[in-house]
Amino acid sequence: MYKYSDCIVISVKVMKRVAMVWVLATLIVGMLLVSGFAHGENLTFSQTAAAGDASDGNIDIVKVSGNYDSSYQYFSIETRDAGFSTPPTDTSYTFSIDVEADVNGEDVTEYVYITLMWQNNGGNISHLYTYTTHNGGGGTLSESDVQISGSKVTVRVPAMLFQDVQVYNVEFTTNALGNGYSYDQVTYYTSGGNSGGGGNGGNGGSEGSNGPDMSGAFWLVGVGSLLCWGIWFIIWILVALWAYKDAKKKCNSSPILWFLVVFFLSLLGLIIYVIVVKDECQKQQAYVPPPPPQ
């Protein structure tokens, strides 16, 4: 017959084992999810373009690229000359990045649309950095979101924008408006196809490298949930079986009932079991039926 202290010890041991298995399962699922989001939802590429497509070297694209970290997706445009952030008087330079993606089976252009603009109004230079999303989101980008280094500008947007979508292409466009109009354009295709035509009738950029698989990692969430529930189910099946066998050892009249109580009530059922169920074998052996009447 178990003492009250023995019941507490048994409960603590079972709880420790359950907690250890649960923590291990959570870590495994977490690593799967992190791996899926890091490698399945972001763009890494580098693509060169033919110089001379635009007459203005400040908007003549020579290279585009993309990379990411755990928080941001980065896009970069490199031009032939390094003066796009200081345009001539009464001239504006606009760089745009248009991401086309599959969203729930629908082809969405301007899934994410980034605009970087520098304007010289009578000698007063200003800039405006914004981004929009297909569902009406977006906002103004801060100075820390846009980095200019020589003839290269890099802009970042939240990486979470690219979760659970498949990106088809990223279109980079630059244009100059002032004394006339000129533009350049390069398109990166995740399938590895050739880029679109360049500005002013020029040739497009060279073929880009293959992009990563952009299929969403949403299925990992479902798999992780099923794994956790499956482990939880197995744990409490084993604990309930232990309660069933222990109840039989104690000569309890309802071991199946206690199996169900522990299984469906989990930890609460286990606590109830170790407190309520006592060893009845000695009691049954000690009982001697009265002799039959003479």
C-alpha positions in Angstrom: 0.0 0.0 0.0 1.4 3.4 -1.1 1.9 6.1 1.5 0.9 9.7 0.7 4.6 10.6 0.3 5.0 7.7 -2.2 2.2 9.1 -4.3 3.9 12.5 -4.4 7.2 10.9 -5.5 5.5 8.9 -8.3 3.7 12.0 -9.5 6.9 14.0 -9.6 8.8 11.3 -11.5 6.0 11.0 -14.1 5.7 14.8 -14.5 9.5 15.1 -15.0 9.5 12.5 -17.8 6.5 14.2 -19.4 8.2 17.6 -19.2 11.5 16.3 -20.7 9.8 14.6 -23.7 7.6 17.7 -24.3 10.6 20.1 -24.2 12.5 17.9 -26.6 9.6 17.7 -29.0 9.2 21.5 -28.8 12.9 22.1 -29.7 12.7 19.7 -32.7 9.6 21.4 -34.0 11.1 24.9 -33.4 14.2 24.0 -35.4 12.1 22.7 -38.2 10.1 25.9 -38.3 13.1 28.2 -38.2 14.8 26.2 -40.9 11.7 26.4 -43.1 11.3 30.2 -42.7 15.0 30.9 -43.1 15.4 29.0 -46.4 12.0 28.8 -47.9 10.6 32.4 -47.8 13.5 34.7 -48.8 15.4 35.7 -51.9 19.1 35.5 -52.5 20.4 36.4 -55.9 22.9 38.5 -57.9 22.4 39.5 -61.5 24.4 41.8 -63.8 23.0 44.0 -66.5 24.5 45.5 -69.7 25.8 49.0 -69.1 24.7 51.8 -71.5 21.0 51.0 -71.6 20.2 54.5 -70.2 21.9 57.7 -71.3 22.0 59.0 -67.8 24.6 57.0 -65.9 22.9 57.7 -62.6 20.0 55.5 -63.6 21.9 53.0 -65.8 21.5 49.7 -64.0 24.6 47.5 -64.0 23.7 45.0 -61.2 20.8 44.0 -59.0 20.9 41.7 -56.1 19.0 40.4 -53.1 19.8 38.8 -49.7 18.2 38.3 -46.3 18.7 37.8 -42.6 16.2 36.6 -40.0 14.4 40.0 -39.9 14.8 41.7 -43.3 14.8 41.1 -47.0 17.3 43.3 -48.8 17.3 44.5 -52.4 20.1 46.3 -54.0 20.5 48.4 -57.2 23.9 49.4 -58.6 24.2 52.0 -61.3 27.0 53.1 -63.7 27.4 56.5 -62.0 27.1 57.5 -58.3 25.0 60.6 -58.4 21.4 59.4 -58.1 21.1 60.8 -54.5 22.0 64.3 -55.7 20.1 64.9 -58.9 20.7 68.0 -61.0 18.5 71.1 -60.5 14.8 70.5 -61.3 15.4 66.8 -61.8 14.1 63.7 -59.9 15.4 60.2 -59.9 13.1 57.4 -58.9 14.1 53.8 -58.3 11.3 51.2 -57.9 11.3 47.5 -57.0 8.2 45.5 -57.9 7.8 42.0 -56.5 5.4 39.7 -58.3 4.2 36.6 -56.3 1.7 33.8 -56.1 -0.6 34.4 -53.2 -3.0 31.5 -52.5 -2.9 30.5 -56.1 -3.4 34.0 -57.5 -0.7 35.9 -59.5 -0.3 39.2 -57.8 1.7 42.0 -59.3 3.0 44.7 -57.0 2.8 42.2 -54.1 5.4 44.4 -52.6 6.3 47.7 -54.3 9.2 49.8 -53.1 9.8 53.4 -54.2 13.0 55.4 -53.6 12.9 59.0 -54.9 15.4 61.8 -54.9 14.3 65.3 -56.1 16.2 68.6 -56.6 13.7 71.4 -56.5 15.5 74.7 -57.3 18.6 73.5 -55.4 16.7 72.0 -52.5 17.3 68.2 -52.5 14.8 65.9 -50.8 14.1 62.2 -50.7 11.1 60.0 -50.1 11.3 56.2 -49.3 8.1 54.2 -49.2 6.8 50.7 -49.7 3.3 49.3 -50.3 1.8 45.8 -50.2 -1.0 44.2 -52.3 -3.4 44.3 -49.3 -3.0 48.0 -48.6 -0.2 47.8 -46.1 3.2 49.4 -46.1 4.5 52.8 -45.1 7.5 55.2 -45.1 10.9 53.7 -44.9 13.4 55.3 -42.5 17.0 56.4 -43.1 18.2 53.2 -41.5 16.2 51.1 -44.1 18.0 52.7 -47.0 21.8 52.5 -47.3 23.7 54.3 -50.1 27.3 53.4 -50.8 28.8 55.0 -53.9 26.7 53.9 -56.9 24.9 51.3 -54.9 21.7 51.6 -52.9 20.3 48.9 -50.7 16.8 48.9 -49.2 15.3 46.6 -46.7 11.7 45.5 -45.9 10.4 43.1 -43.2 11.2 39.5 -44.1 7.8 38.4 -42.9 6.2 39.9 -46.0 7.6 37.0 -48.0 6.3 34.2 -45.8 3.9 31.7 -47.3 4.2 33.1 -50.9 6.0 32.0 -54.0 7.9 34.9 -55.7 7.9 34.8 -59.5 10.1 37.8 -60.3 11.5 41.1 -59.0 11.4 44.0 -61.4 13.9 46.9 -60.9 13.1 50.1 -62.7 15.0 53.5 -62.6 13.9 56.7 -64.2 15.0 60.3 -64.5 12.5 63.1 -65.0 13.6 66.7 -65.7 15.3 67.7 -68.9 13.6 64.9 -70.8 12.8 61.4 -69.5 14.9 58.2 -69.5 14.7 54.9 -67.7 16.2 51.5 -67.3 14.7 48.2 -66.2 16.0 44.8 -65.2 13.9 41.9 -64.1 15.1 39.0 -62.0 13.1 35.7 -62.4 13.3 33.2 -59.6 13.0 30.4 -62.3 16.3 31.6 -63.8 14.9 33.1 -67.0 16.3 36.1 -68.9 15.6 39.5 -67.6 13.2 42.0 -69.3 14.3 44.6 -71.8 16.5 47.5 -70.7 15.7 51.2 -70.9 15.6 53.3 -74.0 15.5 50.3 -76.3 18.7 48.7 -74.8 19.2 45.1 -73.9 18.2 43.6 -70.6 20.6 42.3 -68.0 22.2 38.9 -68.1 20.5 35.8 -66.9 20.1 35.6 -63.2 21.0 32.7 -61.0 18.3 30.3 -59.9 16.3 31.5 -56.9 15.6 29.4 -53.9 12.4 27.4 -53.6 9.8 30.1 -52.5 7.0 27.7 -51.6 5.7 28.6 -48.2 6.7 26.8 -45.0 3.1 26.9 -43.8 2.9 23.1 -44.0 5.6 22.9 -41.4 3.3 24.5 -38.8 0.7 21.8 -39.4 3.4 19.0 -39.3 4.8 20.5 -36.1 1.3 20.7 -34.5 0.6 17.1 -35.4 3.9 16.0 -34.1 3.3 17.7 -30.8 -0.2 16.3 -30.4 1.1 12.8 -31.4 3.8 12.9 -28.8 1.4 14.1 -26.2 -1.1 11.3 -27.1 1.6 8.6 -26.9 2.9 9.9 -23.5 -0.5 9.8 -21.9 -1.4 6.5 -23.5 1.7 5.1 -21.7 0.9 6.8 -18.4 -2.7 5.6 -18.6 -1.4 2.0 -19.2 0.8 2.3 -16.2 -2.2 3.4 -14.1 -4.2 0.4 -15.5 -1.5 -2.1 -14.6 -0.9 -0.5 -11.2 -4.6 -0.6 -10.5 -4.7 -4.3 -11.3 -1.7 -4.9 -9.0 -3.6 -3.2 -6.2 -6.6 -5.5 -6.9 -8.7 -2.5 -7.8 -12.1 -3.4 -9.2 -12.1 -0.8 -12.0 -8.7 -0.6 -13.7 -10.2 0.3 -17.1 -12.0 3.2 -15.5 -8.8 4.5 -14.1 -7.1 4.1 -17.5 -9.8 6.4 -19.0 -9.6 8.9 -16.1 -5.8 9.3 -16.4 -5.9 9.4 -20.2 -8.6 12.0 -20.6 -7.7 14.1 -17.6 -4.0 13.8 -18.1 -2.0 15.3 -15.1 -5.2 16.0 -13.1 -6.3 12.4 -13.6 -2.9 11.1 -12.6 -3.0 13.1 -9.4 -6.5 11.8 -8.6 -5.4 8.3 -9.2 -2.3 8.2 -6.9 -4.3 9.9 -4.1 -7.5 7.8 -4.4 -6.5 4.3 -5.4 -5.2 2.3 -2.5 -3.8 -1.3 -2.3 -6.8 -3.6 -1.7 -5.1 -6.9 -2.1 -4.3 -7.4 1.6 -7.8 -6.4 2.5 -9.2 -9.0 0.1 -6.8 -11.7 1.4 -7.6 -10.9 5.0 -11.3 -11.3 4.4 -12.6 -14.7 5.5 -16.2 -15.4 4.6 -18.4 -16.7 7.5 -18.9 -20.5 7.6 -22.2 -21.7 6.1 -25.0 -22.2 8.6 -25.3 -25.6 10.1 
